[in-house]
Amino acid sequence: MGQKQKLELTWIGKENRPRLEPRVLLEDPEKSCHAAERIGENDIFDNRLIFGDNLLALKALEQEFAGKVKCVFIDPPYNTGSAFSHYDDGLEHSIWLSLMRDRLELIRRLLADDGSLWITIDDNEVHYLKVLCDEVLGRSNFVASLAWHKRVSPANDAKFFSGDFDHILVFARNKEVWRPNRLARNESQLGNYRNPDGDARGAWNSSAYTCAKTADERPNLYYPIKNPFSGQEVWPSRTRVWAYDRSSHERNVQQGLLYWGKDGTARMPRIKKFETETRPVVPRSIWEYEEAGHNQESKLENEKLFPGVSFSTPKPERLLKRVLEVASVPGDLVLDSFAGSGTTGAVAQKMGRRWIMVELGEHCHTHIIPRLQKVIDGKDSGGITEALKWKGGGGFRYYRLAPSLLERDRFGMVIISKQYNATMLAEAMCKLMGFRYEPSDSVYWQHGKSTETDFIFVTTQTLSVE
Ligand SMILES: C[S@@+](CC[C@H](N)C(=O)[O-])C[C@H]1O[C@@H](n2cnc3c(N)ncnc32)[C@H](O)[C@@H]1O
């Protein structure tokens, strides 16, 4: 009695954890891409595209980026059992869980204390994934499970239900610290503002002048006011009194905030609220396609970018725009380690966020690089380009993962991989030993630094006393 039981998800193979070598990232300048000239003040050039398995890539990023990523957005394979043209989506449930757990643990280390993680997922795995995230990120850091309305018309061929929405799980790295940004009001919210009386202060909407209190509860709110058009005294009902006391009412009158209807004959006034005074709104947990886009839209965006060879499961740019609006500000670092066709990077680039993307499939070369090249050159007119008046600019560096530092020779002995040259070796040893690779220009034995006073020297020569 009284003993707390630890509840956790179990699966076959949960205890097996990969031993990861922090690999070096090798830049290939041929595949990197930069705008020919600066276009804006805040152009960002040092974004990163990494080709390779995200487990190794996330590990490779750990040393430099731990605690620095403001927003991680991932759209992993949903494990639906489908075979898409660019990747397979049908792992054994337990293997999928291990795969996600290992990556989530690294992602958590990369997140800034005021950062957040966003995962799109459908009914197949969402409930397991939620519990898994509770385990990795802490149940107390769960923020919301949003519903993104991804489908415009129902799938009438569905056997059970038309799957009309995806979940977006949102976790904070530290919920005590993280807060979502508020959103600018949308057109339909702004559409409620009109100006039927030609008020010089601009469009307004109105709300009731009474409140749900009785005269017995709030006697100071039960008093007569004057209709300036008819000159008559007007009383509220005893069961629903004015929302303002006498002095606030006088101020409202002086400021011309009362509206008595078009010809001044309304029985009760309403109070005006001006559009110019509206505050941004809190994000809601249902994301309608009118604002966050839908799957048909992302297909069209992708077909426009890659006629005839579009990616099978892209997300719409408007969805990513909304995620980044809520979870980041310009200049923040955004990471997507299941990049697909590169929507996150394209949107981040257009929104002035720094980004890192990882993709394992060949579409890293056939889709992501050309897409981002177009974005940088100002030649992608689709997605959110027009809404943001994006003109191009900035760039990214392309990296691949270095091979493992160690290999076995034909006698089974562990040796340093022959693919490593002296520079790669120095960089890899710095990484393994927790030093920052920063070869000195003047002192040959300083390859990397750990603190102000410690240096590392990597050599394959025999060391002398000196
Ligand atoms: C659903 S798609 C992402 C689509 C993307 N949000 C977009 O808008 O195009 C998932 C992607 O994750 C990639 N992926 C799966 N396992 C991976 C791994 N271990 N490392 C890197 N990428 C991986 C797949 O190749 C696929 O491109």
The ligand as an ORCA input file, in Angstrom:
! r2SCAN-3c Opt
* xyz 0 1
  C       6.625     11.362    -43.966
  S       8.124     11.662    -44.706
  C       8.425     13.360    -44.314
  C       7.763     14.312    -45.280
  C       8.102     15.759    -45.073
  N       7.478     16.290    -43.881
  C       7.710     16.591    -46.265
  O       6.963     17.585    -46.101
  O       8.124     16.281    -47.372
  C       9.263     10.804    -43.706
  C      10.708     10.862    -44.207
  O      11.555     10.323    -43.215
  C      12.646      9.681    -43.881
  N      13.288      8.760    -42.936
  C      12.792      7.606    -42.435
  N      13.685      7.030    -41.609
  C      14.767      7.841    -41.569
  C      16.028      7.790    -40.911
  N      16.334      6.777    -40.120
  N      16.911      8.789    -41.113
  C      16.603      9.835    -41.931
  N      15.426      9.946    -42.589
  C      14.520      8.969    -42.418
  C      11.977      8.985    -45.064
  O      12.921      8.703    -46.074
  C      10.950     10.039    -45.461
  O      11.500     10.873    -46.452
*
